[in-house]
Amino acid sequence: MVDALGVAVVGFGWMGRVHTQAYARVLHHYPQLTVRPELVTVAEEVPGRAEEAAARYGFASTTRDWREVAADPRVRAVSVTAPNFLHREIGVAMAEAGKHLWIEKPVGLTADDARAVADAVAKAGVHSAVGFNYRNAPAVEAARDLIASGEIGAVTHVRIRLFSDYAAHPDGALTWRYERERGGSGVLGDLASHGADLARFLLGDITSLTADTAIFVPQRARPTGATAGHTLATGGDLGPVENEDYVNCLLRFTSGARGVLEACRVSVGEQNNYGFEVHGTKGAVLWDFRRMNELGVSRGTTYQDQPVSTVYVGPGAGEFGAFQPGAANAMGYDDLKVIEAYRFLRSIAEGTPHGATLADAVHSAAVLDAMARSAETGAWADVQPGG
Ligand SMILES: NC(=O)c1ccc[n+]([C@@H]2O[C@H](COP(=O)([O-])OP(=O)(O)OC[C@H]3O[C@@H](n4cnc5c(N)ncnc54)[C@H](O)[C@@H]3O)[C@@H](O)[C@H]2O)c1
């Protein structure tokens, strides 16, 4: 028996579209799901954008005011895909209204914001999912399994990188992303949040870190109209970039492993260069998002001059089998969001969490808070998910 589940999307920029498409596709890939998402309503403050989304994707209604979504009895689950500064207010309100919550990372501006949403979700007894999509990549799940199996020995160190050029253009508009009050900590929330989640997903908790941050493009032109994504703006008044373009960080894990996490949004020549290299006492495992379905694996007993093989993951690795029949048939970014939607809906259907939840968001946000503290003081900072 399939139960219809009314869903809403709040904020229809890039992520709003990707969540909507994931709801539309999820049953194609997961016919066993016992809940069927129905696109009830979309909330968007830019005039015309919600109506356009409804016409294209089939939402039954539209609104400019997300509070109407909280009050709408047809809606049982909500995607919060609005800018970071709205995550706390909207996330808490939706949970208090009894709506299951799929919310984008970094879940607010600080760990305190993420904890507030996590507390509201726990109190309301609703289910949650968080947009840490990279951990959904089948190759990343295979890497995690490989590490846990002990095949690469005890993990000694990891390098995690997230390099992008999305803010590299000097004419990139001064959108909400570059303001501390609306975007938070810049590249920390945008990219390092994913890196912190990947680090913990693969290797367990991070205990302490030391970080250095920088702003490399200090001023940008204010946009003259509504924006979405990474709009260019020329000729407008210049305003200050208030948050970080770059972070570099040394990590210590509970396990004793060490790590380096580096993230930059103004890296000319880098397009989504996201990945990791995990080294153990007997081997290594390497992943690059741009070749999402491949792993570099070094294993054996030779230690020195031990080769690295390319492994194309296939059915059996994570959720690969829900998308492709055999290894080396490519999956893409949007598929990771379909997996996220599946795990969210499965959590609701089964009453047990699957996939990244708000507890994971609190851990990631606590790492970001520690990075900000360390960058300010120049000292090592403890990661404090409990506050
Ligand atoms: N998981 C990922 O890989 C990933 C990638 C990009 C963005 N994100 C996250 O998703 C969120 C949105 O990012 P985006 O790139 O889609 O941004 P975006 O700027 O493209 O879209 C945000 C949308 O929210 C709308 N909005 C703003 N205030 C609103 C309000 N009060 N009510 C309703 N709508 C409102 C804007 O008009 C815009 O259409 C951010 O938190 C970001 O960190 C996650």
The ligand as an ORCA input file, in Angstrom:
! r2SCAN-3c Opt
* xyz 0 1
  N      24.078     20.282     -1.129
  C      24.682     21.002     -2.051
  O      25.531     20.499     -2.814
  C      24.305     22.458     -2.195
  C      24.641     23.162     -3.363
  C      24.242     24.496     -3.466
  C      23.557     25.102     -2.427
  N      23.274     24.394     -1.296
  C      22.547     25.029     -0.179
  O      21.202     25.232     -0.594
  C      20.693     26.475     -0.106
  C      20.202     27.306     -1.296
  O      21.277     27.475     -2.194
  P      21.011     27.781     -3.747
  O      22.319     27.615     -4.429
  O      19.838     27.020     -4.237
  O      20.673     29.335     -3.627
  P      19.875     30.261     -4.641
  O      20.232     31.655     -4.315
  O      20.042     29.740     -6.041
  O      18.346     29.980     -4.247
  C      17.768     30.413     -3.049
  C      16.319     30.743     -3.342
  O      15.649     31.046     -2.116
  C      14.791     32.147     -2.375
  N      14.423     32.835     -1.128
  C      15.123     33.769     -0.452
  N      14.426     34.183      0.619
  C      13.256     33.481      0.627
  C      12.125     33.471      1.467
  N      12.045     34.248      2.552
  N      11.099     32.641      1.164
  C      11.163     31.832      0.064
  N      12.232     31.819     -0.773
  C      13.261     32.630     -0.491
  C      15.596     33.012     -3.335
  O      14.781     33.960     -4.002
  C      16.172     31.956     -4.266
  O      15.299     31.656     -5.332
  C      21.840     27.110      0.672
  O      21.663     26.865      2.030
  C      23.097     26.403      0.182
  O      24.113     26.285      1.175
  C      23.617     23.086     -1.174
*
